[in-house]
Amino acid sequence: MINDFVYNIPVKVYFGRDQLKHLGEELKRFGTRVLMTYGGGSIKRTGLYDRVVKEIKDAGLELFELSGIEPNPRIDSVRKGAQMCKEHHIDVLLAVGGGSTIDATKFMAAGACVDFDPWDFFDLTKRAPIEKALPIFSILTLSATGSEMDTAGVVSNPETQDKIGRLDPNVLPKVSFLDPTNTFTVSPYQTACGSADIMSHIIEVYFNMNQDLYMLDCFMEGMMKTVIKYAPIAMKEPDNYEARANLMWTSSWAINGFINAGKQLSWSCHPMEHELSAIYDITHGLGLAILTPRWLEYCLDESNVSKYVQFGTNVFGIDPKLEPMEIAHKAIEMLSDFFFNKLELKRTFPEVGIDETHFEIMAKKAVFGGVLPAFKPLNQKDVENIYRMCMK
């Protein structure tokens, strides 16, 4: 039976080269005092910062800034932004950057509306409700997380060594500006990591044994083929507009809720990876690339091999006349080849400085002390086994 679902993604998207001219008019609909957030300063080197500031000033708006948002955003940055919103009576927040900047900004906007520590939104013993948030805008500079068009965000707390995600409709951006030219300066490595992240978002949903809408499976297969085609091109030709545009729009649609449509299973690789980057601070997409083929290998059995056959034949073009298990293993090999040869990402934990020291505690946190009700239900020992598969 195909499950019922609700689809509601009210994000206004301006896509293309010259859409920033609409920034001022859109911001003015929500107020006059703007907090712009960004990361390490790359937007100043590329000239994007000056263009954004000009649009804001020309619209007669008052601008405040918070820079230094980390690649795996820290709760301290969220706290600082929430406090600035309160002190300066901010009306609307504008995140200029990739997923980390947008994620942190979402919870600054929520933190500005409460009188408790924003970490309470994430603390699993409290899980404070998000009843409202200040309006959020985004200008995307990296195709990866899809934060510009979804209700999710992930924040790290170095003191507790936690990296936790939260979904809430109140932190959905009001307006997002997606200009592929703003990703021309993204390095081959970050392009590869972002592309691995996009693939993981799709694979986490695609691999389930619920009865799916055929249309959505076709849509997901098309998105995966798009990433496989265009990511290597973008790495070699960073200013290839066609490649960057395809990756950018796929990134948004991979995780905006459209492909979920009634699916009820939990994700697996993301909670496993969050534990890696919480302790080792590795790039999220890199961790997902290492984990995903091993997870698929670990979960494969006769009861679910049909999904692997569908994946292998429709995404990678494997001969459907082969035996199902042969197709399944070949599909995993071809996905690995894409991650580790085509995208040139590291393939093992030791290569990125991860050993077995924290496997037990990371696995326990990844399954929230119980069992992940995922494609194949995973307990703590299962996750430890998958981590060990990543050692070689």
C-alpha positions as CSV (number, residue, x, y, z in Angstrom):
1,M,0.0,0.0,0.0
2,I,1.3,3.5,-0.9
3,N,1.2,5.6,2.3
4,D,-0.6,9.0,2.6
5,F,1.5,12.1,2.9
6,V,1.5,15.9,3.0
7,Y,3.7,18.0,0.8
8,N,4.2,21.7,1.6
9,I,7.5,23.5,0.7
10,P,6.6,27.2,0.6
11,V,10.1,28.5,-0.3
12,K,10.3,31.1,-3.0
13,V,13.4,30.4,-5.2
14,Y,15.1,32.8,-7.5
15,F,17.3,30.6,-9.7
16,G,19.8,32.0,-12.2
17,R,22.6,34.5,-12.9
18,D,20.9,37.9,-12.3
19,Q,18.4,37.2,-9.5
20,L,20.1,39.2,-6.7
21,K,18.4,42.3,-8.1
22,H,15.3,41.0,-6.3
23,L,17.0,40.7,-2.9
24,G,16.2,44.1,-1.5
25,E,12.6,44.1,-2.5
26,E,12.1,40.6,-0.9
27,L,13.9,41.5,2.3
28,K,11.8,44.7,2.7
29,R,8.6,42.5,2.9
30,F,9.9,41.2,6.2
31,G,11.4,44.3,7.8
32,T,14.3,46.8,7.7
33,R,17.0,45.3,10.0
34,V,19.0,42.5,8.4
35,L,21.6,40.2,10.0
36,M,23.8,38.7,7.3
37,T,25.7,35.6,8.3
38,Y,28.6,34.0,6.5
39,G,31.7,31.8,7.0
40,G,35.4,32.4,6.5
41,G,35.4,35.2,4.1
42,S,35.4,33.5,0.7
43,I,32.4,35.6,-0.3
44,K,34.6,38.7,0.0
45,R,37.3,37.2,-2.2
46,T,34.7,36.4,-4.9
47,G,32.9,39.7,-4.9
48,L,29.6,38.2,-3.7
49,Y,29.8,40.1,-0.4
50,D,30.0,43.5,-2.1
51,R,27.1,42.7,-4.4
52,V,24.9,41.6,-1.5
53,V,25.8,44.6,0.6
54,K,25.0,46.9,-2.3
55,E,21.6,45.4,-2.8
56,I,20.8,45.7,0.9
57,K,22.0,49.3,1.1
58,D,20.3,50.3,-2.1
59,A,17.0,49.1,-0.6
60,G,17.5,51.4,2.4
61,L,17.9,48.5,4.9
62,E,20.1,48.5,8.0
63,L,22.7,45.8,7.9
64,F,24.4,43.8,10.7
65,E,26.9,41.1,10.2
66,L,28.1,37.8,11.8
67,S,31.0,36.1,10.1
68,G,33.1,33.0,11.0
69,I,30.4,30.3,10.8
70,E,32.3,27.0,10.9
71,P,32.1,24.2,8.3
72,N,30.5,21.9,10.9
73,P,28.6,24.8,12.6
74,R,29.0,25.1,16.3
75,I,26.4,25.9,18.9
76,D,28.4,28.9,20.1
77,S,27.9,30.5,16.7
78,V,24.2,29.9,17.0
79,R,24.2,31.4,20.5
80,K,26.1,34.5,19.2
81,G,23.7,35.0,16.3
82,A,20.6,34.6,18.5
83,Q,22.0,37.2,20.9
84,M,22.7,39.6,18.2
85,C,19.2,39.3,16.9
86,K,17.9,40.2,20.3
87,E,20.3,43.1,20.9
88,H,19.8,44.7,17.5
89,H,16.1,43.9,17.1
90,I,16.7,42.0,13.9
91,D,13.8,41.5,11.5
92,V,15.2,39.0,9.0
93,L,18.3,36.9,8.7
94,L,20.3,36.4,5.5
95,A,22.6,33.4,5.3
96,V,25.2,33.7,2.5
97,G,27.1,30.5,2.1
98,G,26.7,26.7,2.1
99,G,24.7,24.4,4.3
100,S,26.7,25.0,7.4
101,T,26.0,28.8,7.3
102,I,22.3,28.2,6.5
103,D,21.9,25.5,9.2
104,A,23.4,27.7,11.9
105,T,21.3,30.7,10.8
106,K,18.1,28.7,11.0
107,F,18.6,28.1,14.7
108,M,19.8,31.6,15.3
109,A,16.4,32.7,14.0
110,A,14.7,30.2,16.4
111,G,17.0,31.1,19.3
112,A,16.1,34.8,18.9
113,C,12.6,34.0,19.9
114,V,13.2,32.2,23.2
115,D,14.8,32.9,26.5
116,F,16.7,29.6,26.9
117,D,19.9,28.2,25.4
118,P,19.5,27.2,21.8
119,W,21.2,23.9,22.5
120,D,18.0,22.9,24.2
121,F,16.5,22.6,20.7
122,F,19.0,19.7,20.1
123,D,19.6,18.2,23.6
124,L,17.8,14.8,23.4
125,T,16.8,15.0,27.1
126,K,15.0,18.3,26.5
127,R,14.2,18.7,22.8
128,A,12.6,22.1,23.4
129,P,9.9,23.0,20.9
130,I,10.4,25.5,18.1
131,E,7.3,27.6,18.2
132,K,8.5,30.4,15.9
133,A,11.5,31.8,14.2
134,L,12.5,35.1,12.6
135,P,12.3,35.0,8.8
136,I,15.3,33.4,7.0
137,F,16.7,34.1,3.6
138,S,19.6,32.2,1.9
139,I,22.1,32.9,-0.9
140,L,23.6,29.5,-1.7
141,T,27.4,29.1,-2.5
142,L,27.8,25.3,-2.3
143,S,25.6,22.6,-3.8
144,A,25.3,19.9,-1.1
145,T,23.0,19.9,1.9
146,G,19.8,21.3,0.4
147,S,19.4,23.6,3.5
148,E,18.2,26.4,1.2
149,M,14.9,24.5,0.6
150,D,14.3,22.3,3.6
151,T,13.3,22.3,7.3
152,A,16.4,20.7,8.6
153,G,19.6,21.8,10.2
154,V,22.6,20.1,12.0
155,V,24.6,21.8,14.7
156,S,27.7,20.5,16.7
157,N,28.5,20.9,20.3
158,P,32.2,20.3,20.9
159,E,31.8,20.3,24.7
160,T,29.6,17.2,24.5
161,Q,31.0,15.8,21.2
162,D,27.5,15.8,19.8
163,K,26.4,16.6,16.2
164,I,22.6,16.6,16.1
165,G,20.0,17.4,13.5
166,R,16.6,19.0,13.9
167,L,13.7,19.4,11.6
168,D,11.0,22.0,12.0
169,P,8.8,23.9,9.5
170,N,9.4,27.2,11.4
171,V,13.0,27.3,10.1
172,L,12.2,26.8,6.5
173,P,13.7,29.7,4.5
174,K,11.2,32.2,3.1
175,V,13.3,33.1,0.0
176,S,16.4,31.4,-1.4
177,F,18.7,32.8,-4.2
178,L,20.4,30.0,-6.3
179,D,22.9,31.4,-8.8
180,P,25.1,28.6,-10.1
181,T,27.9,31.1,-10.9
182,N,28.3,31.6,-7.1
183,T,29.6,28.0,-7.0
184,F,32.2,28.5,-9.8
185,T,35.0,29.0,-7.2
186,V,34.2,25.9,-5.2
187,S,37.2,23.6,-5.1
188,P,37.2,20.2,-6.8
189,Y,37.4,18.6,-3.3
190,Q,34.4,20.5,-1.9
191,T,32.5,19.9,-5.2
192,A,33.1,16.1,-4.7
193,C,32.1,16.2,-1.1
194,G,28.9,18.1,-1.9
195,S,28.1,15.7,-4.6
196,A,28.5,12.7,-2.3
197,D,26.2,14.5,0.2
198,I,23.5,14.9,-2.6
199,M,23.8,11.2,-3.5
200,S,23.5,10.2,0.1
201,H,20.3,12.2,0.5
202,I,18.7,10.4,-2.4
203,I,20.1,6.9,-1.5
204,E,18.8,7.2,2.1
205,V,15.3,7.6,0.8
206,Y,15.6,5.3,-2.3
207,F,16.7,2.2,-0.3
208,N,13.6,1.2,1.6
209,M,11.2,-1.7,1.3
210,N,8.0,0.4,1.5
211,Q,5.8,0.3,-1.6
212,D,6.9,3.4,-3.6
213,L,5.4,5.6,-6.1
214,Y,7.0,4.5,-9.4
215,M,7.2,8.2,-10.4
216,L,9.3,9.1,-7.4
217,D,11.7,6.1,-8.0
218,C,12.2,7.4,-11.5
219,F,12.7,10.9,-10.2
220,M,15.4,9.7,-7.7
221,E,17.1,7.6,-10.3
222,G,17.2,10.6,-12.7
223,M,18.7,12.8,-9.9
224,M,21.4,10.2,-9.1
225,K,22.3,9.9,-12.8
226,T,22.5,13.7,-12.9
227,V,25.0,13.8,-10.1
228,I,27.1,11.0,-11.6
229,K,27.2,12.8,-15.0
230,Y,27.8,16.4,-13.8
231,A,29.9,16.2,-10.7
232,P,33.1,15.1,-12.5
233,I,32.5,17.8,-15.2
234,A,32.2,20.5,-12.5
235,M,35.4,19.3,-10.8
236,K,37.3,19.6,-14.1
237,E,35.5,22.7,-15.5
238,P,34.6,24.7,-12.4
239,D,32.9,27.5,-14.5
240,N,30.7,25.1,-16.5
241,Y,27.3,26.6,-15.9
242,E,25.4,23.6,-17.1
243,A,27.1,21.3,-14.7
244,R,26.9,23.7,-11.7
245,A,23.2,24.4,-12.4
246,N,22.3,20.8,-12.6
247,L,24.1,20.0,-9.3
248,M,22.6,23.0,-7.6
249,W,19.0,22.2,-8.5
250,T,19.4,18.5,-7.8
251,S,20.8,19.4,-4.3
252,S,17.7,21.3,-3.5
253,W,15.2,18.6,-4.7
254,A,17.2,15.8,-3.1
255,I,16.1,16.7,0.4
256,N,13.2,19.2,0.2
257,G,10.7,16.5,1.1
258,F,9.4,15.8,-2.3
259,I,10.9,12.4,-2.7
260,N,9.9,11.2,0.8
261,A,6.2,10.9,-0.1
262,G,4.9,8.6,2.6
263,K,8.2,6.8,3.4
264,Q,8.5,6.1,7.1
265,L,11.9,4.6,7.5
266,S,14.8,6.3,9.3
267,W,18.0,7.3,7.6
268,S,21.2,5.3,8.4
269,C,24.3,6.8,7.0
270,H,23.6,10.3,8.2
271,P,23.4,9.5,11.9
272,M,26.5,7.3,11.6
273,E,28.4,10.1,9.9
274,H,27.3,12.8,12.3
275,E,29.2,10.9,15.0
276,L,32.3,10.9,12.9
277,S,32.3,14.7,12.2
278,A,31.3,15.4,15.8
279,I,34.5,13.9,17.1
280,Y,36.9,14.1,14.1
281,D,35.5,17.2,12.4
282,I,35.8,15.7,8.9
283,T,33.8,17.0,5.9
284,H,30.3,15.6,6.1
285,G,30.1,14.5,2.4
286,L,33.5,12.7,2.7
287,G,32.2,10.7,5.7
288,L,29.1,9.8,3.8
289,A,31.1,8.6,0.8
290,I,33.1,6.3,2.9
291,L,30.1,4.9,4.8
292,T,27.5,4.5,2.1
293,P,29.0,1.6,0.0
294,R,29.8,-0.3,3.2
295,W,26.3,0.2,4.6
296,L,24.8,-1.0,1.4
297,E,27.0,-4.1,1.5
298,Y,26.2,-4.8,5.1
299,C,22.4,-4.5,4.5
300,L,22.3,-6.7,1.3
301,D,20.4,-10.0,1.6
302,E,17.9,-12.0,-0.4
303,S,14.9,-10.2,1.1
304,N,15.9,-6.8,-0.3
305,V,18.1,-7.6,-3.3
306,S,15.4,-6.4,-5.7
307,K,16.0,-2.8,-4.7
308,Y,19.8,-3.2,-5.5
309,V,18.9,-4.7,-8.9
310,Q,16.6,-1.7,-9.6
311,F,19.4,0.7,-8.6
312,G,22.1,-1.1,-10.6
313,T,20.1,-1.5,-13.8
314,N,18.4,1.9,-13.8
315,V,21.2,4.1,-12.5
316,F,24.4,2.4,-13.7
317,G,23.0,0.5,-16.7
318,I,24.1,-3.0,-15.5
319,D,22.8,-5.9,-17.6
320,P,19.5,-7.0,-16.1
321,K,20.1,-10.6,-17.3
322,L,22.8,-11.1,-14.7
323,E,22.0,-12.9,-11.4
324,P,20.4,-10.5,-8.8
325,M,23.2,-10.8,-6.3
326,E,25.8,-10.2,-9.0
327,I,24.0,-7.1,-10.1
328,A,23.8,-5.9,-6.5
329,H,27.5,-6.3,-5.8
330,K,28.4,-4.7,-9.1
331,A,26.1,-1.8,-8.3
332,I,27.9,-1.2,-5.0
333,E,31.3,-1.5,-6.8
334,M,30.2,1.1,-9.4
335,L,29.0,3.5,-6.6
336,S,32.4,3.0,-4.9
337,D,34.1,3.7,-8.2
338,F,32.2,7.0,-8.5
339,F,33.0,8.1,-5.0
340,F,36.6,7.1,-4.8
341,N,37.9,7.2,-8.4
342,K,35.7,9.6,-10.3
343,L,35.3,12.1,-7.3
344,E,38.8,11.2,-6.0
345,L,37.7,11.0,-2.4
346,K,39.5,9.0,0.3
347,R,38.0,5.5,0.7
348,T,38.9,4.4,4.3
349,F,38.8,5.8,7.8
350,P,42.6,5.6,8.4
351,E,43.2,7.8,5.4
352,V,41.2,10.6,7.1
353,G,42.7,10.1,10.6
354,I,39.9,7.9,12.2
355,D,40.8,4.8,14.2
356,E,38.6,2.4,16.3
357,T,39.0,4.3,19.6
358,H,35.5,5.8,19.7
359,F,33.5,3.2,17.7
360,E,31.5,1.9,20.6
361,I,30.3,5.3,21.9
362,M,29.7,6.6,18.3
363,A,27.6,3.6,17.4
364,K,25.6,3.9,20.6
365,K,24.8,7.6,19.8
366,A,24.1,6.9,16.2
367,V,21.2,4.5,17.1
368,F,20.1,6.7,20.0
369,G,20.8,3.9,22.4
370,G,18.3,1.6,20.7
371,V,17.7,0.5,17.1
372,L,17.5,2.6,14.0
373,P,14.3,1.5,12.1
374,A,16.0,1.9,8.8
375,F,16.2,0.1,5.4
376,K,17.6,-2.8,7.5
377,P,17.2,-2.1,11.3
378,L,20.5,-1.4,12.8
379,N,21.6,-1.8,16.5
380,Q,24.8,-0.6,18.1
381,K,26.7,-3.7,17.1
382,D,25.6,-3.4,13.5
383,V,26.9,0.2,13.3
384,E,30.2,-0.9,14.9
385,N,30.5,-3.5,12.3
386,I,29.9,-1.0,9.5
387,Y,32.5,1.3,11.0
388,R,35.0,-1.5,11.0
389,M,34.3,-2.2,7.4
390,C,35.4,1.3,6.7
391,M,38.9,0.6,8.1
392,K,40.1,-1.1,4.9
